[in-house]
């Protein structure tokens, strides 16, 4: 077994993981409410790979669309929130913060907070109840931050 076989096997495992993440995890999230939706991690993947690796960006957008549809959330609100942060906030933060882990943690917090604020505004304007504020929301943000710190 030489180097090319290992590279090929690694690529196959990477595609299996991407397919599992995009297809299966949102369904598991809709069945088990304790699982975090990982909006912050998805936002980081989009922000960091939007100009580098289009496949990661598109698969993460499919993940967010699938999650929105499974959980009954406003369609594409998560993608718009992430793209607004990428356009207006990320370039300034990137110049201001040099530590990669610190930047990741701050971006995760900003993505989560901005998305949940947009959801609250959506609920207020349309008199809907898509999200309930309780301790699970802070648990989701905490898990997002921990995973973000471990990944970068």
N, C-alpha and C positions, 0 to 999 in steps of 0.2 A: 504494500500500500504506500503510494508516494504522496507528495504534497498536493497534487491536483485532486486526488480522491478525497482527501481530508477537506479541501476547500469546497468540493462539490457536496459532500455530506453536510458540511456546516451551512451551506446555502439552502439545502433541502430542509434542514431543521429550522432555519430562520423563516422560511416560507410557511412551514407548519405552524410555528408560533404565531406568525402574523395572521394566518387564517383562523386559528383558534381564538385569538384576541378579538378579531373583527366579528366573527360569526357567533361564537359560543358565549363569550363573556357577557355581552348585553342580555342574552336570554337568561343566563344564570343570575344576573343582577336583578332581573324582573321577578325571578322566582324566590330569591333569597335577599331580602332587603338589607341585611347586615353587610353585604358586599359593597364597597365604595364604588361610585361611578367613575372615578379617576379622571375627572375633567381637567385637572391641573397637569397631570402627566401627559394626557393627550395634547393639551395646549403646548407643552414644552416640546413634544415631538414635532408638532406642526411648526412652531417658531424656529426651532433649531435646524429643521430639514427642509424648509420651504424653498430654499434656493439650491440645496445640495442634492437631496435624494427625493425625487418626486414620488416614488413608490411609497415611501414611508408616510409622506404627507397625504397622499390620496387614500391610503389604507386607514390612516387615523381619522380622516374626514368621514370615511364610510363607517368606522367604529362609532363616531359621534352621531351620525345620522341614524344608525341602527339603535343606538342607545336612546336617542330622542323618541324614536317610533315605539320602542318597547316600553318605555316608561311613561309615555303620554305627555312628554314635554314639548314645548313649542319647537316646531321644526326649524332647524338650522340656527337657532339662537346661540347655541354653544360655539358654532363655527364663526358666526359674526362677532361674538364677543372676543374670541381669540384673535381674529384678524384685526379688530380695532386695537387691541393691546399690542399686537405685532407692528401695526402701522404707527401708532402715536406714542407708545410708552417704551417699547423695547429698544429702539435706537438710543434713546437718552440713557436708559438704565445700563445698556451695554458699555457706554462710554464712562459712566459714573462708577460702576462696580466691576472690578477686575477678577474677583474670586468667582470661579465657575459654580461652585456649590452655593455660595451666597446668592448669586444671580438666579440660579435655579429655584431656590427656596422663595425668594421674593417674587419671582414670576409665577410660581405655583399659587402663592397667597393672592396675588393680584388677579390671576385668572379665575380662581375660585370665587373670590369676593365679587369681582365684576360680573361674573355669570349669575351668582345668586342674587345680587342686587337687580340685575336685569329681569330675573325671574319674579322677584317681588314686585317690580314695577309692572310687569306683564299681568300678574295676578291682580294688582290694584286697578289697572286701567280696564281690564276685561272682566273684572269681578269673578275670577276663577280661583281655584285652589290647586295649583300644580305641585306646590311644595309646602311642607309643614316644618316650621322652625322648632327644632327640639335638639336634644343632645346628639342625635345621630348626625346632624349637619356638621357639628364641630368634630365629631369622630371622623367623618369623611374627609374633612380638610386636614386633620391631623395625619391620617393614613396617607393622603396625597403627599404631604410634606415629607414624611418618613421615607416613602418610596422614592421620591425625588432626590433626597439626600443620598440614598443608597445607590441610585443609578448613576449619579454624576459625581 
